Amino acid sequence: MRIPAKSPEAIIANTLVEELQAYFVSKLNDVSYELGNRQAFEAVEWERDEGLHGGGVRYEARDESIFNRASVNVSQVHYDEDESKRLSSATAISTIIHPANPHAPSMHMHISWTQMRDGTGYWRIMGDLNPSLKNDVFQRDFEIALERAADAYYEEGKAQGDRYFNIPVLGRTRGVSHFYLENFNTGDFEADRAFAYRMGKAIIDAYIGITLQALQYHVGYTEEEKAAQLAYHTLYLFQVLTLDRGTTSGLLVHDQNDVGIMGSIPSHINKPLLYSWLEKMPKPQDELLLGLLDALPEGQRVLVDESVKKRLANAVRVHYKKHPEALHMQASGETVPSTVDNHN
């Protein structure tokens, strides 16, 4: 049984992320029932230290006619009984959707409340659109929704997002539209909570609208378009496992939710393409990429199943235990380290 965090703020934050999770899953299920095989997302629970320190629930896609990979994760970890920990609790929704149709873009969203032992805390609010194929209309729709919801915080969120999702060795960003507010706290918890909820709702609604348009207007696709998607999915894995500070932090804290933390990884990637980036990697990150390549099956289009995810997660842990100084080479919107388990 998962034991929840006790602080009033953590309880409120947990209600927020669970409401957003339920809303998003219901909308995604509607897409499956309207355009797919009518297969609902399924819940998978996990416990941190047998529930003593919390845990979470992730909803995973089952309709492969619509989704390549998709998960909507909620977690809350806490250390209420351990006063030696500086972190009191971390509560988050973290979701990544990779549609099967390459015309429908991927999307990542993360909203979390992190609270320290002294009662201080902050929100982390992220939303980014990640297409395999360029579509200016979808990008504009997503950015308009972000700008309306974020209002005065839009420019700062956009700037932080573009920094965080930059991939220096490839000279590009992970997606086309990025929003990220780190360490967000205006001093008014209720106003900040309302803002976090508004951002989450706006991101979900914008993405569902984009996905419906894409699937209705692009019923089919070419082999070239599917190959472009595979290349993009390879880039996605590369960014998440070599640069994403939140993913690395979650993997280093414990190994009890590796599959959940790695829920952002697409089903297949192009291994030779990933290998081609090895020569671009600075030391010691070239060793990290070699470890990831070793964890993947042989072949060109390789499957990333649960066993592979666990090997990839372990490769990340082994690398940073050997090279802890390399953590400073990861992405950053600001310089505050992540503490939430399922950020991806």
C-alpha positions in Angstrom: 0.0 0.0 0.0 1.3 3.4 -1.0 1.6 5.8 1.9 0.9 9.4 0.8 2.9 12.5 1.9 1.5 14.4 4.9 2.2 18.0 4.1 -0.9 20.1 3.0 0.9 21.3 0.0 1.9 17.8 -1.1 -1.7 16.6 -0.7 -3.0 19.5 -2.8 -0.3 18.9 -5.5 -1.2 15.2 -5.6 -4.9 16.1 -6.2 -3.8 18.4 -9.0 -1.7 15.8 -10.8 -4.2 13.0 -10.4 -6.9 15.3 -11.9 -4.8 16.1 -14.9 -3.9 12.4 -15.3 -7.6 11.4 -15.3 -8.5 14.2 -17.7 -5.7 13.3 -20.2 -6.2 9.6 -20.1 -10.0 10.1 -20.8 -9.1 12.3 -23.8 -6.6 9.8 -25.1 -9.1 7.0 -24.7 -11.6 9.0 -26.7 -9.1 9.2 -29.5 -8.8 5.4 -29.4 -12.5 4.9 -29.4 -13.1 7.4 -32.2 -10.3 6.6 -34.5 -8.6 3.4 -33.3 -9.3 -0.1 -31.9 -11.2 1.0 -28.9 -8.5 -0.1 -26.4 -8.3 1.9 -23.2 -5.1 2.8 -21.4 -4.3 0.4 -18.5 -3.1 1.3 -15.1 0.2 0.0 -13.7 1.1 0.7 -10.1 4.5 0.8 -8.5 5.7 1.3 -4.9 8.7 3.1 -3.5 10.2 0.9 -0.7 7.0 -1.3 -0.6 4.9 1.9 -0.4 6.6 3.3 2.7 7.9 6.2 0.7 5.0 6.5 -1.7 5.1 5.4 -5.4 2.7 6.0 -8.2 0.4 4.9 -11.1 1.1 5.1 -14.7 -1.4 4.6 -17.5 0.0 2.8 -20.5 -1.4 2.8 -24.1 -2.7 -0.5 -25.4 -4.0 0.6 -28.8 -1.1 0.1 -31.1 -3.1 1.4 -34.1 -2.9 4.9 -32.5 0.1 4.8 -30.2 3.7 3.8 -30.7 4.3 4.3 -27.0 2.4 6.4 -24.6 2.2 6.7 -20.8 0.7 9.1 -18.3 2.6 8.8 -15.0 1.7 10.2 -11.6 4.1 9.7 -8.7 4.6 11.0 -5.2 7.7 10.0 -3.2 8.4 11.4 0.3 10.5 11.0 3.4 8.2 12.1 6.1 9.7 9.8 8.7 13.3 10.4 7.7 14.5 13.8 8.9 18.0 13.3 7.6 16.7 13.9 4.1 16.7 17.4 2.8 13.9 16.5 0.4 10.5 16.1 2.0 8.3 15.1 -1.0 8.1 15.3 -4.8 4.8 15.0 -6.6 4.5 14.9 -10.3 2.6 14.1 -13.5 5.0 13.2 -16.3 3.7 12.0 -19.7 5.0 11.3 -23.1 2.9 10.4 -26.1 4.4 8.9 -29.3 1.7 8.3 -31.9 2.1 5.5 -34.4 1.2 7.8 -37.4 4.3 9.9 -38.2 2.1 12.9 -39.1 1.0 13.1 -35.5 3.7 14.7 -33.3 5.0 13.4 -30.0 4.3 15.5 -26.9 5.9 15.6 -23.5 4.5 17.3 -20.4 5.8 17.4 -16.8 4.2 19.3 -13.9 5.6 18.7 -10.4 5.7 20.2 -6.9 8.9 19.6 -4.9 9.0 20.4 -1.2 12.0 20.6 1.0 12.3 19.6 4.7 12.0 23.3 5.8 8.7 23.6 4.1 9.9 25.6 1.1 9.1 24.3 -2.4 8.7 25.0 -6.0 6.8 24.0 -9.2 8.3 22.6 -12.4 6.2 23.2 -15.5 7.1 21.7 -18.8 5.4 21.2 -22.2 7.0 20.5 -25.5 5.9 19.4 -29.0 8.1 16.9 -30.8 7.2 16.2 -34.4 8.8 13.7 -36.7 7.5 15.7 -39.7 7.4 19.4 -39.9 3.9 21.0 -39.7 3.8 24.8 -39.1 0.1 24.8 -38.3 0.5 22.3 -35.5 3.5 24.2 -34.1 1.5 27.5 -34.2 -1.5 25.9 -32.5 0.6 24.5 -29.7 2.5 27.8 -29.2 -0.7 29.9 -29.2 -2.1 27.6 -26.4 1.1 27.9 -24.4 1.2 31.7 -24.8 -2.4 32.2 -23.8 -2.1 30.0 -20.7 1.3 31.2 -19.6 0.6 34.9 -20.2 3.4 36.9 -18.5 5.5 33.8 -18.0 5.5 32.7 -21.6 8.8 34.4 -22.8 10.8 33.1 -19.9 9.3 29.6 -20.2 10.1 29.5 -23.9 13.7 30.7 -23.3 14.2 28.1 -20.6 12.7 25.4 -22.7 14.8 26.1 -25.7 17.9 26.0 -23.5 16.9 22.7 -21.8 16.0 20.8 -24.9 19.0 21.9 -26.9 21.3 19.1 -28.3 24.6 20.9 -28.8 26.4 18.0 -30.5 23.7 17.8 -33.2 23.1 21.6 -33.5 19.4 21.4 -32.9 16.7 21.1 -30.3 14.7 18.0 -29.5 11.4 19.5 -30.6 10.0 22.6 -32.2 8.1 24.2 -29.3 9.4 24.1 -25.7 8.2 25.6 -22.5 9.9 25.1 -19.1 9.6 26.9 -15.8 12.0 25.6 -13.2 12.0 26.6 -9.5 8.6 28.4 -10.0 7.3 30.0 -6.8 5.8 33.5 -6.6 5.1 33.2 -2.9 1.4 32.6 -3.4 0.9 28.8 -3.3 -2.7 28.9 -4.4 -2.1 31.2 -7.3 0.8 29.0 -8.4 -1.3 25.9 -8.1 -4.0 27.4 -10.3 -1.3 28.4 -12.8 0.2 24.9 -12.9 -3.3 23.4 -13.5 -4.1 25.9 -16.2 -0.9 25.1 -18.0 -1.5 21.4 -17.8 -5.1 21.7 -19.1 -4.0 24.0 -21.9 -1.2 21.6 -23.0 -3.5 18.6 -23.0 -6.3 20.3 -24.9 -4.0 21.7 -27.5 -2.3 18.4 -28.1 -5.5 16.4 -28.3 -6.8 18.9 -31.0 -3.5 18.5 -32.9 -3.6 14.7 -32.7 -7.2 14.5 -33.9 -6.4 16.8 -36.9 -3.3 14.7 -37.8 -5.1 11.4 -37.7 -8.2 12.6 -39.5 -6.3 14.4 -42.3 -3.4 11.9 -42.7 -4.9 8.4 -42.7 -1.9 6.9 -44.5 1.8 7.6 -44.7 4.8 6.6 -46.9 7.8 4.4 -46.0 9.9 7.6 -46.2 7.7 9.3 -43.6 7.9 6.3 -41.3 11.7 6.2 -41.7 11.8 9.9 -40.7 9.8 9.0 -37.6 12.3 6.2 -36.7 15.1 8.7 -37.1 13.3 11.2 -34.8 12.6 8.5 -32.2 16.3 7.7 -32.2 17.0 11.4 -31.6 14.5 11.3 -28.7 16.2 8.4 -27.0 19.6 10.1 -27.5 18.4 13.4 -25.9 16.6 11.7 -23.0 19.4 9.3 -22.0 22.4 11.6 -22.6 21.1 15.1 -21.6 17.8 14.9 -19.7 18.7 15.9 -16.1 15.3 14.7 -14.7 15.6 11.2 -16.2 19.1 10.7 -14.9 18.2 12.0 -11.4 15.3 9.5 -11.2 17.5 6.6 -12.3 20.3 7.5 -9.8 18.0 7.8 -6.8 16.7 4.1 -7.0 16.0 1.3 -9.4 12.4 0.6 -8.3 10.7 2.4 -11.2 13.1 2.0 -14.2 10.3 1.0 -16.6 8.2 3.9 -15.6 11.0 6.4 -15.8 11.9 5.0 -19.2 8.3 5.3 -20.4 9.3 8.1 -22.7 11.4 5.9 -24.9 9.7 5.0 -28.3 9.2 1.3 -29.3 12.0 1.2 -31.9 15.1 3.2 -32.8 17.7 3.2 -35.6 20.8 1.8 -34.0 23.3 2.6 -36.8 22.0 6.3 -36.7 22.6 6.4 -33.0 26.1 4.9 -33.5 26.9 7.6 -36.0 26.7 10.3 -33.3 29.4 8.6 -31.2 32.2 10.6 -32.8 30.4 13.8 -31.9 30.3 13.0 -28.2 32.7 14.8 -25.8 34.5 12.7 -23.2 33.4 11.0 -21.0 29.9 11.1 -22.6 31.2 9.0 -25.4 31.5 6.2 -22.9 27.8 6.7 -21.9 26.7 6.4 -25.5 28.8 3.2 -25.9 27.1 1.8 -22.9 23.7 2.6 -24.3 24.6 1.0 -27.7 25.8 -2.1 -25.9 22.4 -2.3 -24.0 20.5 -2.3 -27.3 19.9 -5.4 -29.5 21.8 -5.9 -32.7 20.2 -4.7 -36.0 19.1 -1.6 -37.7 15.5 -1.1 -36.5 15.7 -2.4 -32.9 13.0 -3.0 -30.4 13.2 -1.2 -27.0 11.1 -3.5 -24.8 11.0 -3.7 -21.0 14.2 -5.8 -20.7 16.1 -3.3 -22.9 14.8 -0.4 -20.9 16.2 -1.9 -17.8 19.6 -2.4 -19.4 19.6 1.2 -20.7 18.7 2.4 -17.2 21.5 0.4 -15.7 24.0 1.8 -18.3 23.1 5.3 -17.2 23.6 4.5 -13.5 26.9 2.7 -14.2 28.2 5.7 -16.2 27.4 8.4 -13.7 28.7 6.4 -10.7 32.0 6.1 -12.6 31.9 9.7 -13.8 29.8 11.8 -11.4 31.5 15.0 -12.7 29.7 14.4 -16.0 26.4 15.3 -14.4 27.2 19.0 -15.1 27.2 18.3 -18.8 23.5 17.6 -18.8 20.7 19.9 -20.0 19.7 22.8 -17.9 17.0 25.5 -18.1 18.4 26.8 -14.8 20.9 25.2 -12.5 18.4 23.6 -10.0 18.8 19.8 -10.0 15.8 17.6 -10.5 14.4 15.5 -7.6 11.3 13.9 -9.2 11.4 10.2 -10.1 9.4 10.1 -13.4 10.5 13.3 -15.2 11.1 12.3 -18.8 
